[in-house]
């Protein structure tokens, strides 16, 4: 649960390719516009056949990541049908050739289902804005809080494209539209945030200052200054890792409960014949690779290294449909991810180096919800470690997340209070929708103009809210009660939370965790002082702080895990 809602602040990147069966020209270019919650994304596809006629190529999201050409994934194609998955981002696309439109018309899936039509040729070029290419930095002050903003301005063969990052909100690559300069006047809009900016450029072309306006908030004066290139990359004190004193294997294993799902991962084994106790790492929400890479950190790689050096085997794997794993991430729910975790268990149990009586799960964030779900279906599991795992009602969890994030963003308490009944109603509509029914109609009815205004949104953003809340994952999540499966656990459980966790708010969550595990005779629930949701030693616990911190995973948190497992499974040194 990296963010308030699963995809609300995530940057969107898309890869895709075209069928060889279409019999098009040797060099092909296609484009399509995708309407996402982050705004409209223009996608540019370039294809090149090899000597055998097989196609390869790249794609560029030109108004989100201009200039970044990304390689294409595998595909299935005929002259009439096109389908592919996008392992790097856990997405898929299915389309049919429409002769009347001379285009591929289909649906793009990545957590939500969106229409996407691919047309031949390059998209219309944007206007060229002279003299402003580069990165521009500003700080937005809201109720005594400072939010960093970064504008990226790039001019290429398709004109000037601009994106916005808000590092303190964990938002990157937000499309900027209608960016213009007329003399000294600079204007732009950020549709996903409902923001408009109008300002003046100084004579030296190094600063522009103006009004940052958003519905429901007083305009703020903002000063963007050109980055001179002195900003340095943050160091990572725990990565790259020191030379390994253990064995590491790249592997694949199927999920027999899910057709077409083969998971790819890394198994690290201590030196010696074993058998070793083992832990399976289960990632948080959003499509994750085996290292749970985010904000420039690789927490699962660091944790696996620490545990394996202390005699514990560790299996970590790419989420289904992501990285080197197959499957459809976009249509999966937490229940599906639980079957993936149990597929990893089945694989480890058959390995002679692994103690089959000492295999457990360690789930982070949503993984701390998935792990108990998988454990209740697996009577042979030996233990569960919950790292910032949710224990409260999921609707209440999202409301608490939203409140903490809103305060961190500088929203007033009054604005948060006005929006909360609307958010609660929207979630209740989704929760009350019968399986098999589309909640879209009821969601639209629950979002009249005045309700959208309470959320700081305009009517044009209604469908974005509907699309986010109508996904299979969100519908399952809002109907799930973590306490039900936590109460059923009779195996050893270690639940850790950081005192500065603002994503799974620590006090109310640990109270609920202790209540749910009260009948478990071997349950340990600990609050670790000074650690955030990512288990870094932090100052504030905000999302934007994650990337700023050099530490990836606090040693004291990893020591708690290693020692707890070691005491139960006879390890002499942890």
C-alpha positions in Angstrom: 0.0 0.0 0.0 2.6 2.5 -1.2 0.0 5.2 -1.7 -3.4 6.3 -0.5 -5.1 4.4 -3.2 -3.4 1.7 -5.3 -2.8 3.8 -8.4 -3.7 7.3 -7.4 -0.2 8.7 -7.4 1.7 6.2 -9.4 3.5 7.3 -12.6 2.1 5.4 -15.6 4.5 3.9 -18.2 3.2 1.8 -21.1 4.9 -0.7 -23.5 3.3 -2.5 -26.4 3.8 -3.9 -29.9 2.0 -4.8 -33.1 1.3 -8.1 -34.8 3.4 -9.4 -37.7 0.2 -10.7 -39.2 -1.0 -7.2 -40.1 1.4 -7.2 -43.1 2.3 -3.5 -42.8 5.4 -1.7 -44.1 8.8 -2.7 -43.0 9.2 0.4 -40.8 6.0 1.2 -38.9 4.9 3.9 -36.5 1.6 3.9 -34.6 0.1 6.1 -32.0 -2.8 6.2 -29.6 -4.2 8.3 -26.8 -4.9 6.7 -23.4 -7.2 8.5 -21.0 -5.8 7.7 -17.5 -6.3 9.1 -14.0 -3.0 11.0 -14.6 -4.4 12.6 -17.7 -4.3 11.8 -21.4 -1.2 10.0 -22.5 -0.1 10.0 -26.1 1.7 6.7 -26.9 4.1 6.4 -29.8 5.0 2.9 -31.1 7.9 2.2 -33.4 8.3 -1.2 -35.1 11.1 -2.9 -37.1 11.0 -6.4 -38.5 14.1 -8.6 -38.5 15.2 -10.8 -41.4 12.6 -13.5 -40.5 9.7 -11.0 -40.4 9.4 -11.0 -36.6 8.7 -7.6 -35.2 10.6 -5.8 -32.5 10.6 -2.1 -31.5 10.0 0.4 -28.7 7.3 2.6 -27.3 7.4 6.1 -25.9 4.9 7.9 -23.7 5.6 11.2 -25.2 3.8 13.4 -22.8 4.8 11.5 -19.7 8.4 10.3 -20.4 9.4 12.1 -23.6 12.6 10.8 -25.1 12.6 7.5 -23.1 12.2 4.7 -25.6 11.2 1.4 -24.0 11.6 -2.0 -25.6 8.5 -4.0 -26.5 7.3 -7.3 -25.0 6.1 -10.6 -26.5 2.9 -10.7 -28.5 0.3 -12.9 -30.3 -1.0 -11.7 -33.6 -3.0 -12.5 -36.7 -4.2 -10.2 -39.4 -7.4 -9.6 -37.4 -6.4 -9.9 -33.7 -3.7 -8.4 -31.6 -3.0 -9.3 -27.9 0.0 -8.9 -25.7 1.1 -8.6 -22.1 3.5 -6.0 -20.7 5.6 -7.8 -18.1 7.6 -4.7 -17.1 4.4 -2.9 -15.8 1.9 -5.8 -15.3 -0.4 -4.7 -18.2 -2.1 -6.3 -21.1 -3.8 -5.2 -24.4 -6.3 -7.0 -26.6 -7.5 -5.5 -29.9 -9.2 -6.2 -33.2 -8.3 -4.7 -36.5 -11.0 -2.2 -37.6 -10.9 -1.8 -41.4 -13.2 1.2 -41.4 -10.9 3.1 -39.0 -7.8 1.5 -40.3 -6.7 1.0 -36.6 -6.4 -1.5 -33.8 -9.4 -1.0 -31.5 -9.1 -2.6 -28.1 -8.7 -2.4 -24.3 -5.7 -1.7 -22.3 -5.6 -3.2 -18.8 -3.3 -2.1 -15.9 -5.3 -2.2 -12.7 -8.2 -0.7 -14.6 -9.6 -1.3 -18.1 -9.2 1.6 -20.5 -10.0 1.9 -24.3 -7.1 2.3 -26.6 -7.1 2.7 -30.3 -3.8 2.6 -32.2 -3.6 4.5 -35.5 -0.9 4.5 -38.2 1.7 7.2 -38.2 3.1 9.6 -35.7 0.8 11.8 -33.5 0.4 15.5 -34.2 3.4 17.4 -33.0 3.0 19.7 -30.1 3.9 23.4 -30.3 7.6 24.2 -29.8 8.3 26.4 -26.8 11.7 28.1 -27.1 14.3 28.6 -24.5 12.9 26.6 -21.5 14.2 23.0 -22.0 15.5 21.5 -18.8 14.3 20.8 -15.2 12.7 23.5 -13.1 12.2 23.2 -9.4 9.8 24.9 -7.0 8.5 24.5 -3.4 4.8 24.8 -2.7 3.9 26.0 0.8 0.6 24.7 2.2 -0.4 25.2 5.8 3.2 25.3 6.9 4.2 22.3 4.8 6.7 22.3 1.9 6.0 20.2 -1.2 8.7 19.9 -3.8 7.7 20.2 -7.5 9.8 19.5 -10.6 8.9 20.4 -14.1 10.7 18.5 -16.9 10.6 20.3 -20.2 11.9 18.5 -23.3 11.8 19.6 -27.0 12.2 17.0 -29.7 10.9 16.1 -33.1 7.3 15.9 -31.8 7.5 19.4 -30.2 7.8 20.5 -26.6 6.5 18.0 -24.0 6.3 18.7 -20.3 5.8 16.5 -17.2 5.5 17.2 -13.5 7.0 15.4 -10.5 5.8 15.8 -6.9 8.3 13.8 -5.0 6.8 14.4 -1.6 3.5 12.8 -2.8 5.3 10.0 -4.6 3.9 11.3 -8.0 6.1 11.2 -11.0 5.5 11.9 -14.7 2.2 13.7 -14.4 1.3 15.0 -17.9 1.3 18.8 -18.3 -1.0 20.2 -20.9 -1.3 23.6 -22.8 2.2 24.6 -21.9 2.9 27.9 -23.6 5.2 30.9 -23.5 4.2 34.3 -25.0 7.1 36.7 -24.4 7.6 36.6 -20.7 4.2 35.0 -19.9 4.3 31.2 -19.1 1.1 29.1 -18.7 0.3 25.4 -18.2 -2.2 23.0 -16.7 -1.9 19.7 -14.8 -5.3 18.0 -15.4 -4.7 15.1 -13.0 -4.3 17.6 -10.1 -6.8 20.2 -11.3 -4.1 22.8 -11.4 -3.5 25.9 -13.5 -0.4 28.0 -13.5 0.1 31.5 -14.9 3.4 33.3 -14.4 6.2 35.6 -15.7 9.6 34.6 -16.9 12.6 36.7 -15.7 15.0 38.4 -18.2 17.7 35.9 -17.6 15.4 32.9 -18.5 16.3 31.3 -15.2 13.2 31.8 -13.0 9.5 32.1 -13.6 7.1 33.2 -10.9 3.3 33.1 -10.8 0.0 31.8 -9.4 -0.5 28.1 -8.8 -4.3 27.6 -8.6 -6.4 24.6 -7.7 -10.1 24.2 -7.1 -11.0 24.5 -3.5 -7.7 26.1 -2.5 -6.5 29.7 -2.3 -4.0 30.4 -5.1 -0.3 30.1 -4.1 2.6 32.1 -5.4 5.1 29.7 -6.8 8.7 30.3 -8.0 10.2 27.8 -10.5 14.0 28.0 -10.9 16.0 26.3 -13.6 18.1 23.4 -12.3 21.7 24.1 -13.0 22.6 20.4 -13.0 24.1 20.5 -9.5 21.5 18.1 -8.1 23.2 14.8 -7.3 21.7 11.3 -7.2 20.8 10.1 -3.7 23.3 7.6 -2.2 22.0 4.1 -1.1 24.2 2.9 1.8 22.9 -0.7 1.6 23.1 -1.1 -2.2 24.9 -2.4 -4.1 25.4 -5.3 -1.7 28.7 -6.5 -0.4 30.1 -9.7 -2.0 27.8 -12.6 -1.2 28.8 -15.4 1.1 25.9 -17.5 -0.1 24.4 -19.1 -3.2 21.9 -17.4 -5.4 19.7 -19.1 -8.1 17.4 -17.6 -10.7 14.4 -19.9 -11.1 10.8 -20.3 -12.4 7.9 -22.1 -10.8 4.2 -22.5 -12.0 1.1 -21.6 -10.0 -1.1 -24.7 -10.6 -4.1 -22.7 -9.3 -3.8 -20.0 -12.0 -3.6 -20.9 -15.7 -0.8 -19.2 -17.5 1.0 -18.0 -14.4 4.7 -18.9 -14.1 6.5 -16.9 -11.5 10.2 -15.9 -11.8 12.3 -15.3 -8.8 15.6 -15.5 -6.9 16.4 -18.1 -4.2 19.3 -17.3 -1.9 20.7 -20.2 0.1 23.2 -20.1 3.0 26.4 -22.1 2.6 26.3 -25.7 3.6 24.0 -28.6 2.9 21.0 -27.5 5.0 18.2 -28.1 5.4 17.5 -24.4 6.1 14.5 -22.5 7.4 13.1 -20.4 4.6 11.1 -17.3 4.2 9.0 -16.2 1.1 8.8 -12.5 0.6 5.4 -11.2 -0.5 5.3 -7.7 -1.9 3.1 -4.7 -1.3 0.5 -3.2 -3.6 1.1 -2.3 -7.2 3.1 -4.4 -9.7 6.4 -5.1 -8.0 9.6 -6.8 -9.0 11.3 -9.4 -6.8 13.3 -6.7 -5.1 10.2 -4.6 -4.4 12.0 -1.8 -6.2 10.6 1.7 -5.4 11.8 5.2 -4.8 15.3 4.1 -5.9 15.5 1.4 -3.1 15.5 -2.4 -3.3 14.2 -3.4 0.2 13.6 -7.1 -0.6 17.1 -7.5 -2.0 18.6 -5.9 1.2 16.4 -8.0 3.5 17.1 -11.3 1.6 20.9 -10.6 1.8 20.6 -9.9 5.6 18.6 -13.0 6.3 20.6 -15.4 4.1 23.9 -14.3 5.7 22.3 -15.5 9.0 21.3 -19.0 7.9 17.8 -18.4 6.5 17.0 -19.2 2.8 14.9 -16.5 1.1 12.7 -16.8 -2.0 11.6 -13.5 -3.7 9.7 -13.3 -7.0 8.3 -10.9 -9.5 4.6 -10.3 -9.2 2.5 -12.2 -11.8 2.5 -10.4 -15.1 5.5 -8.2 -14.1 9.2 -8.5 -14.7 9.9 -12.1 -15.8 6.7 -13.6 -14.4 3.7 -14.4 -16.6 0.0 -13.8 -16.0 -2.4 -10.9 -16.0 -1.6 -8.5 -13.1 -4.3 -6.1 -14.0 -7.2 -8.5 -13.4 -5.7 -10.1 -10.2 -6.9 -9.5 -6.6 -5.2 -10.1 -3.3 -6.8 -13.6 -3.3 -5.0 -14.4 -6.5 -1.7 -13.1 -5.1 -2.2 -15.5 -2.2 -2.2 -18.5 -4.6 1.0 -17.2 -6.0 2.6 -17.2 -2.5 1.4 -20.7 -1.9 2.9 -21.7 -5.3 6.2 -20.4 -4.0 5.7 -22.5 -0.9 5.1 -25.6 -2.9 8.2 -25.0 -4.9 10.4 -24.6 -1.8 8.9 -27.6 0.0 10.3 -29.8 -2.8 13.8 -28.5 -2.5 16.1 -30.8 -0.4 18.1 -27.8 1.0 14.9 -26.4 2.6 13.5 -27.6 5.9 9.9 -28.3 4.9 8.7 -27.8 8.5 10.2 -24.3 8.7 8.9 -22.3 5.7 7.0 -19.1 6.2 5.8 -15.9 4.6 7.0 -12.3 5.2 4.6 -9.9 3.7 5.1 -6.1 3.4 2.1 -3.7 3.3 -0.6 -5.4 1.1 1.7 -8.4 1.3 0.9 -8.4 5.0 -2.7 -8.9 4.0 -1.9 -11.5 1.4 0.2 -13.6 3.7 -2.5 -14.4 6.3 -4.9 -15.0 3.4 -2.5 -17.6 1.9 -1.7 -19.0 5.4 -5.3 -20.0 6.1 -5.3 -22.1 3.0 -2.0 -23.7 3.8 -1.9 -26.0 6.9 1.8 -26.8 6.3 3.0 -23.2 6.7 5.3 -22.7 9.7 5.1 -19.0 10.4 4.1 -15.5 9.2 5.9 -12.2 9.5 3.8 -9.1 8.9 5.7 -5.9 7.9 3.2 -3.0 8.2 0.5 -5.5 7.5 -3.1 -4.1 7.7 -5.4 -5.2 10.5 -8.1 -2.6 10.5 -11.2 -2.5 8.3 -10.1 -1.7 4.8 -12.5 1.2 4.3 -11.2 2.7 7.6 -7.6 2.0 6.5 -8.1 4.1 3.2 -9.8 6.9 5.1 -6.9 7.0 7.6 -4.3 6.9 4.8 -6.1 9.7 3.0 -6.2 11.8 6.1 -2.5 11.4 6.8 -1.6 12.0 3.1 -3.9 15.1 3.0 -2.2 16.6 6.0 1.2 15.9 4.5 0.1 17.6 1.3 -0.9 20.7 3.1 -4.7 20.3 2.9 -6.6 22.0 5.6 -8.4 19.9 8.3 -11.7 21.4 7.0 -11.0 20.3 3.4 -10.2 16.8 4.6 -13.3 16.7 6.7 -15.5 17.8 3.8 -14.2 15.2 1.5 -14.3 12.2 3.9 -18.1 11.5 3.7 -17.8 11.4 -0.1 -14.9 9.0 0.0 -16.7 6.8 2.5 -19.8 6.8 0.4 -17.9 5.9 -2.8 -16.2 2.9 -1.0 -19.5 1.8 0.4 -21.0 1.7 -3.0 -18.2 -0.5 -4.3 -18.5 -2.7 -1.2 -22.2 -3.1 -1.6 -22.1 -4.0 -5.3 -23.0 -7.7 -5.9 -20.4 -9.8 -7.6 -20.7 -9.8 -11.3 -22.4 -6.4 -11.3 -20.7 -3.2 -12.6 -20.5 -0.6 -9.8 -20.1 2.2 -12.4 -23.8 3.4 -12.5 -24.0 3.6 -8.7 -20.6 5.3 -8.5 -21.6 8.0 -11.0 -24.8 8.6 -9.0 -22.7 9.0 -5.8 -20.5 11.6 -7.5 -22.6 14.7 -8.3 -20.8 17.9 -9.0 -20.9 19.0 -5.4 -19.3 15.8 -4.2 -16.6 16.1 -6.8 -15.9 19.7 -5.6 -15.6 18.3 -2.0 -12.8 16.1 -3.4 -11.2 19.0 -5.1 -12.1 17.6 -8.5 -14.1 18.8 -11.5 -16.8 17.0 -13.4 -14.3 16.0 -16.1 -12.6 13.8 -13.5 -15.7 11.8 -12.5 -14.9 8.9 -14.9 -11.3 8.8 -13.6 -12.6 8.2 -10.0 -15.1 5.6 -11.3 -12.3 3.7 -13.2 -10.1 3.6 -10.2 -12.7 2.3 -7.8 -14.3 -0.3 -10.2 -11.1 -2.4 -10.6 -11.2 -6.1 -9.6 -8.4 -5.4 -7.1 -10.2 -2.5 -5.4 -13.5 -4.3 -5.3 -11.9 -7.3 -3.5 -9.9 -5.1 -1.2 -12.8 -3.1 0.0 -14.8 -6.2 0.7 -12.0 -7.9 2.7 -11.7 -7.9 6.5 -8.1 -8.5 7.6 -9.2 -9.5 11.1 -11.1 -12.6 9.9 -8.0 -14.4 8.7 -5.7 -13.0 11.4 -7.9 -14.5 14.1 -7.6 -17.9 12.4 -3.8 -18.0 12.5 -2.5 -20.6 15.0 1.1 -20.6 13.8 3.8 -18.2 15.1 3.2 -14.6 13.9 5.6 -11.6 14.1 3.9 -8.3 13.3 6.2 -5.2 13.0 5.2 -1.6 12.4 7.2 1.6 12.4 6.2 4.4 14.7 6.3 6.9 11.8 4.2 4.8 9.4 1.7 7.1 7.8 0.4 4.7 5.2 -0.8 2.0 7.6 -1.3 4.3 10.6 0.5 2.6 13.4 -1.5 3.2 16.5 -4.9 2.1 15.3 -3.5 -0.7 13.2 -1.5 -2.3 16.0 -4.4 -2.1 18.4 -6.5 -4.0 15.8 -3.6 -6.4 15.3 -3.3 -7.2 19.0 -7.0 -7.8 19.2 -7.0 -10.1 16.2 -4.1 -12.2 17.5 -5.1 -12.3 21.1 -5.9 -16.0 21.0 -2.6 -16.9 19.3 -0.2 -18.3 21.9 2.9 -17.3 19.8 2.1 -13.9 18.4 4.6 -11.0 18.8 3.4 -7.4 17.9 6.0 -4.7 18.0 6.2 -1.0 17.2 9.7 0.0 16.1 10.5 3.6 17.1 11.5 6.0 14.4 10.8 3.8 11.4 8.5 4.6 8.5 6.3 2.4 6.3 9.3 1.2 4.4 11.2 0.4 7.6 13.7 3.1 7.1 14.9 5.3 10.0 13.0 8.5 9.1 12.3 12.0 10.3 8.6 12.5 9.3 7.4 9.2 7.8 6.0 10.9 4.6 6.0 9.3 1.2 8.3 11.9 -0.3 10.9 11.2 2.3 11.4 7.6 1.1 13.6 8.6 -1.8 15.6 11.1 0.2 16.8 8.6 2.8 20.1 6.8 2.1 19.0 3.8 4.2 16.8 1.1 2.5 15.9 -1.2 5.5 16.8 -0.4 9.1 19.2 -3.0 10.5 17.2 -3.2 13.8 14.1 -4.2 11.9 16.0 -6.9 10.0 17.6 -8.1 13.2 14.1 -8.6 14.8 13.0 -10.8 11.9 16.2 -12.9 11.8 16.3 -13.4 15.6 12.6 -14.2 15.8 12.9 -16.9 13.1 16.2 -18.1 14.5 14.8 -18.7 18.0 12.0 -20.8 16.6 14.0 -22.9 14.2 17.2 -23.6 16.0 19.6 -21.2 14.3 22.8 -20.8 16.4 23.7 -17.4 14.9 21.2 -14.7 13.8 
